């Protein structure tokens, strides 16, 4: 029978999780810049995100894309592809304000 276990994490662990999320988003921005037409499955595969059965973890890629969209770093075109915004380009180049 499945169950849920909850445990407190330290501030250091929270910081590490936040750093990893930012690093993943930065890598995703670079992948989108290199291939704006890449699908969620292709992006997940390039990020190395896989499920236990080896399939690309498309849900994790979708969450990352949603986060980047919410932060206005990317936008989705009418064709369903992704495009970096000027803010996204600034983040990628390291010149964000």
VMD Tcl script that builds the backbone (N, CA, C; Angstrom):
set m [mol new atoms 291]
animate dup $m
set s [atomselect $m all]
$s set {name element resname resid chain x y z} {
  {N N UNK 1 A 0.844 -1.160 0.000}
  {CA C UNK 1 A 0.000 0.000 0.000}
  {C C UNK 1 A 0.905 1.245 0.000}
  {N N UNK 2 A 0.731 2.140 -0.994}
  {CA C UNK 2 A 1.554 3.357 -1.048}
  {C C UNK 2 A 1.252 4.286 0.113}
  {N N UNK 3 A 2.254 5.005 0.546}
  {CA C UNK 3 A 2.086 5.976 1.610}
  {C C UNK 3 A 3.003 7.159 1.349}
  {N N UNK 4 A 2.764 8.244 2.025}
  {CA C UNK 4 A 3.573 9.445 1.877}
  {C C UNK 4 A 4.310 9.690 3.174}
  {N N UNK 5 A 5.583 10.029 3.058}
  {CA C UNK 5 A 6.391 10.354 4.227}
  {C C UNK 5 A 6.873 11.783 4.052}
  {N N UNK 6 A 6.678 12.589 5.058}
  {CA C UNK 6 A 7.081 13.991 5.021}
  {C C UNK 6 A 8.230 14.189 5.998}
  {N N UNK 7 A 9.232 14.951 5.575}
  {CA C UNK 7 A 10.375 15.205 6.436}
  {C C UNK 7 A 10.863 16.618 6.167}
  {N N UNK 8 A 11.340 17.296 7.215}
  {CA C UNK 8 A 11.876 18.632 7.072}
  {C C UNK 8 A 13.212 18.570 6.349}
  {N N UNK 9 A 13.483 19.606 5.544}
  {CA C UNK 9 A 14.802 19.699 4.927}
  {C C UNK 9 A 15.481 20.958 5.453}
  {N N UNK 10 A 16.771 20.936 5.429}
  {CA C UNK 10 A 17.539 22.055 5.963}
  {C C UNK 10 A 17.531 23.228 4.978}
  {N N UNK 11 A 17.938 24.380 5.464}
  {CA C UNK 11 A 18.049 25.556 4.599}
  {C C UNK 11 A 19.093 25.329 3.519}
  {N N UNK 12 A 20.139 24.608 3.845}
  {CA C UNK 12 A 21.176 24.291 2.865}
  {C C UNK 12 A 20.591 23.440 1.743}
  {N N UNK 13 A 19.779 22.463 2.099}
  {CA C UNK 13 A 19.151 21.617 1.085}
  {C C UNK 13 A 18.206 22.426 0.209}
  {N N UNK 14 A 17.465 23.352 0.808}
  {CA C UNK 14 A 16.580 24.230 0.034}
  {C C UNK 14 A 17.379 25.056 -0.961}
  {N N UNK 15 A 18.520 25.581 -0.505}
  {CA C UNK 15 A 19.378 26.376 -1.386}
  {C C UNK 15 A 19.912 25.541 -2.538}
  {N N UNK 16 A 20.320 24.310 -2.250}
  {CA C UNK 16 A 20.825 23.423 -3.289}
  {C C UNK 16 A 19.746 23.096 -4.323}
  {N N UNK 17 A 18.515 22.881 -3.858}
  {CA C UNK 17 A 17.400 22.603 -4.765}
  {C C UNK 17 A 17.149 23.814 -5.663}
  {N N UNK 18 A 17.179 25.007 -5.082}
  {CA C UNK 18 A 16.970 26.231 -5.854}
  {C C UNK 18 A 18.076 26.437 -6.883}
  {N N UNK 19 A 19.326 26.164 -6.491}
  {CA C UNK 19 A 20.461 26.291 -7.421}
  {C C UNK 19 A 20.325 25.310 -8.575}
  {N N UNK 20 A 19.904 24.073 -8.284}
  {CA C UNK 20 A 19.745 23.062 -9.327}
  {C C UNK 20 A 18.627 23.459 -10.292}
  {N N UNK 21 A 17.535 24.003 -9.762}
  {CA C UNK 21 A 16.427 24.444 -10.605}
  {C C UNK 21 A 16.884 25.546 -11.547}
  {N N UNK 22 A 17.636 26.508 -11.027}
  {CA C UNK 22 A 18.148 27.601 -11.847}
  {C C UNK 22 A 19.111 27.080 -12.909}
  {N N UNK 23 A 19.974 26.156 -12.531}
  {CA C UNK 23 A 20.916 25.577 -13.491}
  {C C UNK 23 A 20.174 24.817 -14.587}
  {N N UNK 24 A 19.141 24.066 -14.213}
  {CA C UNK 24 A 18.333 23.340 -15.203}
  {C C UNK 24 A 17.647 24.310 -16.152}
  {N N UNK 25 A 17.109 25.397 -15.619}
  {CA C UNK 25 A 16.436 26.385 -16.462}
  {C C UNK 25 A 17.427 27.051 -17.414}
  {N N UNK 26 A 18.633 27.337 -16.940}
  {CA C UNK 26 A 19.656 27.937 -17.796}
  {C C UNK 26 A 20.043 26.987 -18.928}
  {N N UNK 27 A 20.191 25.697 -18.603}
  {CA C UNK 27 A 20.504 24.706 -19.642}
  {C C UNK 27 A 19.363 24.607 -20.645}
  {N N UNK 28 A 18.123 24.651 -20.154}
  {CA C UNK 28 A 16.959 24.572 -21.029}
  {C C UNK 28 A 16.920 25.782 -21.969}
  {N N UNK 29 A 17.247 26.965 -21.456}
  {CA C UNK 29 A 17.304 28.150 -22.313}
  {C C UNK 29 A 18.311 27.959 -23.446}
  {N N UNK 30 A 19.467 27.419 -23.120}
  {CA C UNK 30 A 20.492 27.185 -24.139}
  {C C UNK 30 A 20.017 26.167 -25.182}
  {N N UNK 31 A 19.324 25.132 -24.728}
  {CA C UNK 31 A 18.805 24.128 -25.670}
  {C C UNK 31 A 17.741 24.725 -26.580}
  {N N UNK 32 A 16.888 25.575 -26.030}
  {CA C UNK 32 A 15.844 26.204 -26.839}
  {C C UNK 32 A 16.467 27.157 -27.852}
  {N N UNK 33 A 17.492 27.876 -27.431}
  {CA C UNK 33 A 18.169 28.778 -28.368}
  {C C UNK 33 A 18.788 27.975 -29.517}
  {N N UNK 34 A 19.376 26.835 -29.206}
  {CA C UNK 34 A 20.014 26.008 -30.222}
  {C C UNK 34 A 19.003 25.334 -31.144}
  {N N UNK 35 A 17.840 24.935 -30.603}
  {CA C UNK 35 A 16.829 24.231 -31.397}
  {C C UNK 35 A 15.429 24.631 -30.933}
  {N N UNK 36 A 14.906 25.757 -31.437}
  {CA C UNK 36 A 13.598 26.239 -30.992}
  {C C UNK 36 A 12.442 25.303 -31.333}
  {N N UNK 37 A 12.623 24.415 -32.266}
  {CA C UNK 37 A 11.559 23.503 -32.691}
  {C C UNK 37 A 11.572 22.177 -31.934}
  {N N UNK 38 A 12.466 22.030 -30.969}
  {CA C UNK 38 A 12.587 20.773 -30.228}
  {C C UNK 38 A 11.315 20.505 -29.428}
  {N N UNK 39 A 10.887 19.263 -29.412}
  {CA C UNK 39 A 9.706 18.856 -28.650}
  {C C UNK 39 A 10.072 18.700 -27.176}
  {N N UNK 40 A 9.043 18.541 -26.340}
  {CA C UNK 40 A 9.290 18.307 -24.919}
  {C C UNK 40 A 10.093 17.025 -24.720}
  {N N UNK 41 A 9.780 16.002 -25.493}
  {CA C UNK 41 A 10.512 14.738 -25.377}
  {C C UNK 41 A 11.976 14.932 -25.755}
  {N N UNK 42 A 12.230 15.685 -26.821}
  {CA C UNK 42 A 13.608 15.921 -27.257}
  {C C UNK 42 A 14.364 16.751 -26.218}
  {N N UNK 43 A 13.699 17.763 -25.664}
  {CA C UNK 43 A 14.352 18.580 -24.638}
  {C C UNK 43 A 14.664 17.752 -23.397}
  {N N UNK 44 A 13.717 16.902 -22.985}
  {CA C UNK 44 A 13.941 16.049 -21.813}
  {C C UNK 44 A 15.115 15.101 -22.057}
  {N N UNK 45 A 15.179 14.539 -23.255}
  {CA C UNK 45 A 16.273 13.621 -23.582}
  {C C UNK 45 A 17.613 14.348 -23.561}
  {N N UNK 46 A 17.652 15.561 -24.129}
  {CA C UNK 46 A 18.898 16.332 -24.144}
  {C C UNK 46 A 19.323 16.761 -22.739}
  {N N UNK 47 A 18.336 16.970 -21.858}
  {CA C UNK 47 A 18.641 17.334 -20.474}
  {C C UNK 47 A 19.066 16.113 -19.658}
  {N N UNK 48 A 18.829 14.917 -20.186}
  {CA C UNK 48 A 19.169 13.699 -19.457}
  {C C UNK 48 A 18.100 13.289 -18.469}
  {N N UNK 49 A 16.891 13.803 -18.642}
  {CA C UNK 49 A 15.785 13.472 -17.758}
  {C C UNK 49 A 15.034 12.278 -18.321}
  {N N UNK 50 A 15.081 11.163 -17.609}
  {CA C UNK 50 A 14.430 9.945 -18.074}
  {C C UNK 50 A 13.646 9.291 -16.945}
  {N N UNK 51 A 12.597 8.597 -17.333}
  {CA C UNK 51 A 11.814 7.811 -16.390}
  {C C UNK 51 A 12.536 6.495 -16.124}
  {N N UNK 52 A 12.017 5.708 -15.183}
  {CA C UNK 52 A 12.654 4.430 -14.859}
  {C C UNK 52 A 12.701 3.489 -16.054}
  {N N UNK 53 A 11.718 3.582 -16.956}
  {CA C UNK 53 A 11.707 2.697 -18.121}
  {C C UNK 53 A 12.559 3.222 -19.277}
  {N N UNK 54 A 13.197 4.376 -19.083}
  {CA C UNK 54 A 14.085 4.925 -20.098}
  {C C UNK 54 A 13.451 5.970 -20.997}
  {N N UNK 55 A 12.132 6.118 -20.941}
  {CA C UNK 55 A 11.463 7.137 -21.746}
  {C C UNK 55 A 11.830 8.530 -21.239}
  {N N UNK 56 A 11.823 9.535 -22.139}
  {CA C UNK 56 A 12.113 10.899 -21.695}
  {C C UNK 56 A 11.064 11.374 -20.687}
  {N N UNK 57 A 11.489 12.112 -19.697}
  {CA C UNK 57 A 10.598 12.619 -18.651}
  {C C UNK 57 A 9.972 13.927 -19.151}
  {N N UNK 58 A 8.951 13.805 -20.003}
  {CA C UNK 58 A 8.312 14.954 -20.631}
  {C C UNK 58 A 7.616 15.855 -19.612}
  {N N UNK 59 A 7.113 15.286 -18.541}
  {CA C UNK 59 A 6.430 16.084 -17.525}
  {C C UNK 59 A 7.406 17.042 -16.851}
  {N N UNK 60 A 8.608 16.586 -16.565}
  {CA C UNK 60 A 9.613 17.450 -15.950}
  {C C UNK 60 A 10.006 18.564 -16.915}
  {N N UNK 61 A 10.119 18.227 -18.198}
  {CA C UNK 61 A 10.425 19.240 -19.203}
  {C C UNK 61 A 9.294 20.257 -19.296}
  {N N UNK 62 A 8.052 19.786 -19.236}
  {CA C UNK 62 A 6.890 20.681 -19.302}
  {C C UNK 62 A 6.877 21.632 -18.114}
  {N N UNK 63 A 7.213 21.129 -16.915}
  {CA C UNK 63 A 7.259 21.986 -15.731}
  {C C UNK 63 A 8.338 23.059 -15.865}
  {N N UNK 64 A 9.471 22.684 -16.418}
  {CA C UNK 64 A 10.562 23.642 -16.614}
  {C C UNK 64 A 10.147 24.697 -17.641}
  {N N UNK 65 A 9.528 24.264 -18.729}
  {CA C UNK 65 A 9.062 25.202 -19.753}
  {C C UNK 65 A 8.005 26.149 -19.182}
  {N N UNK 66 A 7.126 25.631 -18.358}
  {CA C UNK 66 A 6.099 26.461 -17.739}
  {C C UNK 66 A 6.734 27.505 -16.832}
  {N N UNK 67 A 7.746 27.101 -16.078}
  {CA C UNK 67 A 8.449 28.021 -15.197}
  {C C UNK 67 A 9.143 29.119 -15.997}
  {N N UNK 68 A 9.773 28.752 -17.105}
  {CA C UNK 68 A 10.447 29.736 -17.961}
  {C C UNK 68 A 9.438 30.683 -18.602}
  {N N UNK 69 A 8.275 30.157 -18.974}
  {CA C UNK 69 A 7.226 30.989 -19.552}
  {C C UNK 69 A 6.684 31.959 -18.508}
  {N N UNK 70 A 6.454 31.476 -17.298}
  {CA C UNK 70 A 5.952 32.328 -16.212}
  {C C UNK 70 A 6.936 33.446 -15.878}
  {N N UNK 71 A 8.212 33.152 -15.995}
  {CA C UNK 71 A 9.250 34.147 -15.722}
  {C C UNK 71 A 9.487 35.063 -16.921}
  {N N UNK 72 A 8.718 34.839 -17.995}
  {CA C UNK 72 A 8.812 35.620 -19.229}
  {C C UNK 72 A 10.196 35.534 -19.879}
  {N N UNK 73 A 10.826 34.363 -19.745}
  {CA C UNK 73 A 12.117 34.134 -20.379}
  {C C UNK 73 A 11.962 33.470 -21.739}
  {N N UNK 74 A 10.831 32.783 -21.951}
  {CA C UNK 74 A 10.506 32.207 -23.253}
  {C C UNK 74 A 9.036 32.477 -23.539}
  {N N UNK 75 A 8.676 32.338 -24.796}
  {CA C UNK 75 A 7.268 32.376 -25.171}
  {C C UNK 75 A 7.038 31.288 -26.212}
  {N N UNK 76 A 5.786 30.865 -26.319}
  {CA C UNK 76 A 5.424 29.829 -27.269}
  {C C UNK 76 A 4.853 30.503 -28.508}
  {N N UNK 77 A 5.342 30.108 -29.666}
  {CA C UNK 77 A 4.857 30.681 -30.918}
  {C C UNK 77 A 3.538 30.039 -31.317}
  {N N UNK 78 A 2.904 30.590 -32.318}
  {CA C UNK 78 A 1.638 30.038 -32.809}
  {C C UNK 78 A 1.817 28.604 -33.304}
  {N N UNK 79 A 2.998 28.284 -33.786}
  {CA C UNK 79 A 3.270 26.937 -34.299}
  {C C UNK 79 A 3.573 25.948 -33.175}
  {N N UNK 80 A 3.602 26.426 -31.924}
  {CA C UNK 80 A 3.873 25.543 -30.795}
  {C C UNK 80 A 5.345 25.387 -30.467}
  {N N UNK 81 A 6.191 26.178 -31.087}
  {CA C UNK 81 A 7.620 26.140 -30.788}
  {C C UNK 81 A 7.934 27.158 -29.700}
  {N N UNK 82 A 9.131 27.091 -29.198}
  {CA C UNK 82 A 9.534 27.994 -28.118}
  {C C UNK 82 A 10.539 29.004 -28.634}
  {N N UNK 83 A 10.456 30.209 -28.091}
  {CA C UNK 83 A 11.334 31.287 -28.524}
  {C C UNK 83 A 11.785 32.063 -27.296}
  {N N UNK 84 A 13.066 32.386 -27.233}
  {CA C UNK 84 A 13.580 33.178 -26.127}
  {C C UNK 84 A 13.102 34.624 -26.256}
  {N N UNK 85 A 12.739 35.218 -25.135}
  {CA C UNK 85 A 12.383 36.626 -25.096}
  {C C UNK 85 A 13.679 37.416 -24.899}
  {N N UNK 86 A 13.623 38.748 -25.035}
  {CA C UNK 86 A 14.834 39.530 -24.743}
  {C C UNK 86 A 15.369 39.280 -23.326}
  {N N UNK 87 A 14.451 39.081 -22.362}
  {CA C UNK 87 A 14.885 38.781 -20.993}
  {C C UNK 87 A 15.596 37.427 -20.933}
  {N N UNK 88 A 15.080 36.454 -21.681}
  {CA C UNK 88 A 15.708 35.137 -21.733}
  {C C UNK 88 A 17.094 35.184 -22.341}
  {N N UNK 89 A 17.233 35.989 -23.383}
  {CA C UNK 89 A 18.544 36.149 -24.019}
  {C C UNK 89 A 19.519 36.794 -23.038}
  {N N UNK 90 A 19.044 37.785 -22.273}
  {CA C UNK 90 A 19.899 38.445 -21.293}
  {C C UNK 90 A 20.354 37.473 -20.211}
  {N N UNK 91 A 19.437 36.598 -19.762}
  {CA C UNK 91 A 19.814 35.594 -18.763}
  {C C UNK 91 A 20.862 34.654 -19.337}
  {N N UNK 92 A 20.644 34.225 -20.569}
  {CA C UNK 92 A 21.580 33.294 -21.202}
  {C C UNK 92 A 22.957 33.915 -21.393}
  {N N UNK 93 A 22.977 35.188 -21.704}
  {CA C UNK 93 A 24.252 35.887 -21.910}
  {C C UNK 93 A 24.871 36.368 -20.595}
  {N N UNK 94 A 24.117 36.248 -19.504}
  {CA C UNK 94 A 24.641 36.669 -18.207}
  {C C UNK 94 A 24.575 38.174 -17.988}
  {N N UNK 95 A 23.718 38.854 -18.762}
  {CA C UNK 95 A 23.624 40.312 -18.636}
  {C C UNK 95 A 22.285 40.743 -18.065}
  {N N UNK 96 A 21.588 39.818 -17.369}
  {CA C UNK 96 A 20.279 40.169 -16.804}
  {C C UNK 96 A 20.437 41.216 -15.725}
  {N N UNK 97 A 19.365 41.985 -15.547}
  {CA C UNK 97 A 19.388 43.070 -14.544}
  {C C UNK 97 A 18.968 42.556 -13.200}
}
mol reanalyze $m
mol bondsrecalc $m
mol representation Tube
mol addrep $m
